[in-house]
Amino acid sequence: MPQPSAVAPAQGHTLIESDRVEGTTVYSPDGTNIGSIKRLMIEKVSGKVAYVVMSFGGFLGLGSEEFTIPWSKLHYDTRLGGYRTDITEEQVIGSPTFYRDQAYDWTDRNRERELHDYWGASYYW
C-alpha cells in the first residue's frame, strides 16, 4: 500500500502559457505594484526562462521604461495573483541602463554577469 506523500500536491496548473505571464503585475516586498511583465527571454537551447523584461512607470503604456530582471528574482504569489520580488522600486530605477537598449548584445556573458550581480541573482547558466 503506497504511503501518503508528505508534500501536498500543487493547486491548479503548474504550467502557464507565456502570453498569460505577459502583463502580470510584479510586487515589491511590501506589496507595492512596481511594474508588469512585458516579455520573457528564454534561453534557446535549454528552454529555461532567463529574464523578464518588466515595464515600469507611465500610464496606459505611455512613458513607461523597460528593465531586464533575472527570472529567478520573481516568485508567483497566489494571494496577489502576480509575482513577488525582493527588488525595490529604487533598485529598478537605479538599474543598469545598457540592458534597456533594444539592440543590446545578449551574447556578452560578462555583461550578463554584471546584470545578475546588480540584482543579486544566481546565474542561470
C-alpha positions as CSV (number, residue, x, y, z in Angstrom):
1,M,0.0,0.0,0.0
2,P,1.5,3.4,-1.0
3,Q,2.4,5.8,1.8
4,P,0.8,9.2,1.8
5,S,3.0,12.0,0.4
6,A,4.4,14.5,2.9
7,V,4.2,17.2,0.3
8,A,0.7,18.4,-0.7
9,P,0.1,18.4,-4.5
10,A,0.2,21.8,-6.2
11,Q,-3.1,23.6,-6.5
12,G,-4.2,24.3,-10.1
13,H,-1.9,24.0,-13.0
14,T,1.9,24.0,-12.7
15,L,2.5,25.3,-16.2
16,I,1.3,28.6,-17.7
17,E,1.3,30.0,-21.3
18,S,3.8,32.8,-21.9
19,D,1.0,35.2,-23.1
20,R,-0.7,34.8,-19.7
21,V,2.5,35.8,-17.9
22,E,2.9,38.9,-20.0
23,G,1.1,41.8,-18.3
24,T,1.2,40.1,-14.9
25,T,1.9,42.6,-12.1
26,V,5.2,42.5,-10.1
27,Y,5.1,43.4,-6.5
28,S,7.8,44.7,-4.1
29,P,8.5,43.1,-0.7
30,D,5.8,45.3,0.9
31,G,3.2,44.5,-1.8
32,T,3.6,47.7,-3.8
33,N,3.0,47.3,-7.6
34,I,6.4,48.1,-9.2
35,G,5.5,47.2,-12.8
36,S,4.4,44.4,-15.0
37,I,6.0,41.7,-17.2
38,K,6.2,42.8,-20.8
39,R,8.0,39.7,-22.2
40,L,10.0,36.6,-21.3
41,M,13.5,35.9,-22.5
42,I,14.1,32.2,-23.0
43,E,17.5,30.5,-23.4
44,K,17.2,28.8,-26.8
45,V,19.0,25.5,-26.0
46,S,17.8,24.7,-22.5
47,G,14.3,26.2,-22.9
48,K,14.7,27.9,-19.4
49,V,13.3,31.4,-18.8
50,A,16.4,33.5,-18.2
51,Y,14.9,37.0,-17.8
52,V,11.8,39.0,-17.8
53,V,11.5,42.4,-19.3
54,M,9.5,44.5,-16.9
55,S,7.6,47.6,-17.8
56,F,7.7,50.3,-15.1
57,G,6.0,53.7,-14.8
58,G,4.0,55.6,-17.4
59,F,0.3,55.5,-17.9
60,L,-1.5,53.0,-20.2
61,G,1.8,52.0,-21.7
62,L,2.8,55.6,-22.5
63,G,6.1,56.9,-21.0
64,S,7.0,53.6,-19.4
65,E,10.5,52.2,-19.2
66,E,11.7,48.6,-19.6
67,F,14.0,46.8,-17.2
68,T,15.6,43.4,-17.5
69,I,15.4,41.3,-14.4
70,P,16.6,37.7,-13.9
71,W,13.6,35.3,-13.8
72,S,15.0,33.8,-10.5
73,K,14.1,37.1,-8.7
74,L,10.4,36.5,-9.2
75,H,8.2,34.2,-7.3
76,Y,4.5,33.7,-8.0
77,D,2.2,34.7,-5.1
78,T,-1.2,33.1,-5.4
79,R,-2.7,35.6,-3.0
80,L,-1.6,38.6,-5.1
81,G,-2.2,36.9,-8.4
82,G,1.2,38.2,-9.5
83,Y,4.9,37.9,-9.0
84,R,6.5,39.0,-5.7
85,T,10.2,40.0,-5.7
86,D,12.7,41.3,-3.2
87,I,13.5,44.1,-5.6
88,T,12.6,47.6,-4.6
89,E,11.3,50.4,-6.8
90,E,14.5,52.3,-6.1
91,Q,16.6,49.4,-7.4
92,V,14.5,49.3,-10.5
93,I,15.0,53.0,-11.1
94,G,18.8,52.7,-10.5
95,S,19.3,49.6,-12.6
96,P,21.9,49.5,-15.4
97,T,20.7,51.3,-18.4
98,F,22.5,49.3,-21.1
99,Y,20.1,46.4,-20.6
100,R,17.2,48.7,-21.7
101,D,18.6,49.1,-25.2
102,Q,16.6,47.1,-27.7
103,A,19.8,46.4,-29.7
104,Y,21.6,45.0,-26.7
105,D,24.0,42.1,-27.5
106,W,22.9,39.2,-25.3
107,T,25.9,37.1,-26.4
108,D,28.2,39.0,-24.0
109,R,28.4,36.7,-20.9
110,N,30.4,39.4,-18.9
111,R,27.5,41.8,-19.3
112,E,25.0,39.2,-18.2
113,R,27.2,38.6,-15.1
114,E,27.0,42.3,-14.4
115,L,23.2,42.2,-14.6
116,H,23.0,39.2,-12.3
117,D,25.4,40.8,-9.9
118,Y,23.4,44.0,-9.8
119,W,20.2,42.2,-8.9
120,G,22.0,39.7,-6.6
121,A,20.7,36.8,-8.6
122,S,22.3,33.4,-9.3
123,Y,23.5,32.9,-12.9
124,Y,21.0,30.8,-14.9
125,W,23.8,29.0,-16.9
